[in-house]
């Protein structure tokens, strides 16, 4: 019971986390160039940027050079990089904002403007859609489908089958996405409890994706992502990295941790399983302890699609 309570407390903190955003209209699309007032909001870390587009289109409507542009024509840019709309905004911030995730305030998700954090400044466009981004649609189905597909992937890893998400009623399937859009944790918990194995039943594999930093001289905006089947328990005896990731049966097992996963997958960046030496793992703006069991991390701190997105941040 104590474990259930602590995991629930962390999940509530994750869902309450906010980021201060300052969104400006692209000067090339504004009648007043760079004189347009910015749109300011404390936005949920687990939410997605396209959900803001109707409000932004209405806010900037009087300034748009092209009055025929629609909400679903909108896309976001940070320092010249088009942002992938199918990633939650908290992940995008951890990937691109470059702030040091060291404070306890940030770890509690308390990143609102009134707490002294500088807003993350983004540019919104309503024309010249980037070639490498899938276009959105007027009814929001592209966004909904991308989210549900990600949920299916996580469900398959957790259970070895996607029957859980596939057997959801149409109401619950759409309700899962709506709960994330509206930051409605009780509704989300009701539906996601159908998909999650009980605490007494370990995941088959733990849905984690690891995002690597790009080299400083990289000319590519592509993100490097590492993913592998990760069982929640491994043999307690000394093993090779490849064995650690795939072992399922043993008379003596131990919980697989963030540190053991990073050491196995990225030994050059994480030579130690216990102590960050060259890099540190970041989730929801906070450094994750290397000793944290991976299943507990996902149960308490996954994004709405069921995935824990770890961002590797170089130290020093």
N, C-alpha and C positions, 0 to 999 in steps of 0.2 A: 504493500500500500504506500509506503514512504517513497519508493522509487516512482510510482505512478504519480504521486503528488508533485515531486520535484520535476519530473519531465513535463507535466502539465504547466507548472510555473514558468519554466523556460519557454515553452511554446507560446504562452500568453505574452511574455516579454518580447518574443520575436515578432508576433503579430502587432504589438503596440509600437514597434520601432518605426520612426519617421525620419525622412531626410528632407532638409530644406532645399527646395529647388527654386532657381531663378531662371525662367524661360523667356527668351527674347525671340522676336520674329526676325528671320533672316533679312538683313538690310536690303539685299537685292530684290526682295518681295514686298518691301514696305514703301508706302507713299512718302514717308518721312525719313527714309533711310534708317539711321540708327537712333532716331529720337523717339521711337515708340516705347511707351512704358512697358516694363517687364511684368510677367505674370509670376506671382510669388505663391508658393504653397508648401506646406509640410506634408510630404507624400509618403504613403506606406512603403516600406522596403520590399514587401512581398508583392506589391502591385506591378502593373505593366504600363509602360508609357502610352501606348495607344488608347488606354482608357481615358486619358486626359484630352484627347484630340477634340471632341465636341466642345468642351469648355474653352480650349485654346482658340479654336476656329471662331467661336462667338466673341471671345475677348479681343481678338485682333481683326475682326471683320472690317472695321472702319479704316484700317490701315493697309489692307491688302491691295496690291496692284491688280491682281486677278480676282474679281469678285465672284467668279464662277467656280473657284476651287472648293472642294468638299472636305469634310473632316477626315475621311479615309484617304485623302491625298497627302496627309501629314506624315512627316518623318523627322527624326531628331538627329542632331549632330553635336559632337563634343570635340573641340580642337581639330576640326577637319575630318573626323572619323564618323561615318554614319553608324548609329547605334542599332544593334540587332533588336528588333521589337519583341521577339519571342523570349528574351531573357528578362527576368524581373529586375526592377530598377535597382534594388539593393546589390545584386550581382554586378550590374553595369557600373555602379558607383565604386565598388571594391576593385573592379578591373581598371578603371580609367582615372578615378579622381586623384589617386596618388597620395592620399593622406595617411599618416601613421596611425594604425589602429591600436593605440596604446592605452587610451583612457578608459576608466571604469564607466564613465558616463556613456561612451559610445557602446560599450559592451551591453549596457542596459537598453540600447536602442533609443537613447534620449538625445537625438541629434537635431533637435528643433532649433529655429533661429533664436528663440528666447534664451537658449542655453549657450549662446555665444558662438555656435558653429557658423562658418561662412557658407552661404548657399552654393549649391552646385549649379553652375551656370551652363545652360544648354541652349542651343539654337533650334527652333522649329521651322521647318519648311513646309510649304503646301504646293510645291511644284518641283520639277526636275528630279523625279524619283530615282534613287541610285540603282544601278544595274544589278548589284549584288544583294539587294533586299527583295524578298517576295512581297508583292503588292497586297495591301489590305483591301477589304471590300466594304460596301456600304452597310451591310447587315451584321458585320462583326463575326461572320462564320469562319473566316480564315484564322483569326486570332483564337476563337473557340476551339477549332480543330487542332491547331498547333499545341494548345494547352492539353487537350484530351489525349493526343498522341504521346506527349511527354508523360502524362499520368499512366498510360498503358505500359510504356517502357519500364517505369518504376515498379508498377504492379507485377510485371513479368519477372523482374529481378527478385523482388521480395518473396514471391510465392511459387516461382517456376511456371507460372501460367498467368494469362491475362483474363481468366474467367471472371475475376472479381469485378473489374471495371466493365467488362463486356456484359455482365449480367445486371448491372445497375439499371434501374428504370430510367426512362427518358427524362423524367422530372429530376431525379437525383443526379444524372449525368450533367444536365444543364445547370442544376443547382450547385454543383461543385465549383464550376467556373464562376457562377454568379456570386458565390460566397467569397471567392478570392477578390473579385472585382469590388465587392461592397465591404470587404474586410470584416466579414461576419464569421467570427471564429466558432460560435456555438453551432451554426448551420454546417460549417466546414467539418467540425469534429463529428457531428452526427453521421455525415455521409462517408467521411474518410475512415471511420471506425469499421465500416463494412469491408473496406479494402485491406486494412492493416491486420496482420496476425496478432492474436492476443500476446500479452507480455510473456506468458508461459511458453509460447511457441516462437523460437528464433526465426528471423528472416532466413530464407534460402541464400540470398545474396543481398548486399546492402547497396542501394542506389546512390553512388557518390561520383561526381565528376570533378576533376582537378584541372584548374586553368593555370597555365604557366605564363610567366612574364615574357614579353618579347624582348629580344636584344635591343640595347639602346640605339644601335645603328640600323635597326630593321626598317625597311621601306614598306613592309606589308602590314595591313591592318588586320590580317587574319589572326584569329585566336588559336592558340595551341591547347588542345584538350586531351587529357589522359584519362582513360577509363578501363576498368578491368573487372571481371567477376570477383567480388569480395565477400567471402563467407564471414559471418560474424565471429566464428570461433576457429582457432588454429591449434595445431599440436603444441604442447607446452615445451617440448624438447627443441634443441637447436636445429634449425632448418635452413635450407637455401631459400632465397627470396621467391623463386618461382613456386616452390612448394608451399610457402606461407600463404600465397594468394589462392591456391587451388585445393588445399587439404580440407577434407570434410570429416573424415573418420579418425578418431583416436581415442584411446582409453583415458588419456590425460590431455585435456584441452584448456585453452585460456582465451579470454575475449581478445579479439583483434582490435588494435587501437589505431588512432590517427597516425601515431608515430610509426607503428609497424607497417602500415600501408604505405606511407610516404617513403620510408626507408627501402621497402621492397620495390616500389615503382620508380622512385627517383633517388637512387642511392648517391648520386653525385651532389644533389642539392641537400639531401638529408642523410648524411653519413651516420648519424645517431638516431636510434629509435626513441630516445627519451628526451633529448635536448635539441632545440633549434640552434644550428651552428651558422649556416649560410643563408637560410631562408626560414620563413614562418608561415603557417597555414592560417588563412583568414576566412571567417564565415560571419555574415551579418555585421561586418565592421569590427569584429573582435578577433583576437588571436585565440585559436582553439588549442587547449592543452594537448600535448602529444600523448598523454596518458588516457585521453577520453576514448571509451569504447565506441567503435564506429556505429553500432546499431543504436545505442542511446543517443548519439549525435543526430542521427536521421530521425528517430522517433520524436525528438524534442525540437529539432532545429531545421528540419527540411523546409524548403519553400512549398508553395501550394501544390505544385505538381509532384511532390513526393521526393524530390532530389535534394541532396545537400551539395551545394556548389562551393568547393573550396578554391580560394584564390591564393596562389603562392606568391608571397611578397618577399623580395630580397632584403636582407639585413645589411646595415651599415651604409 
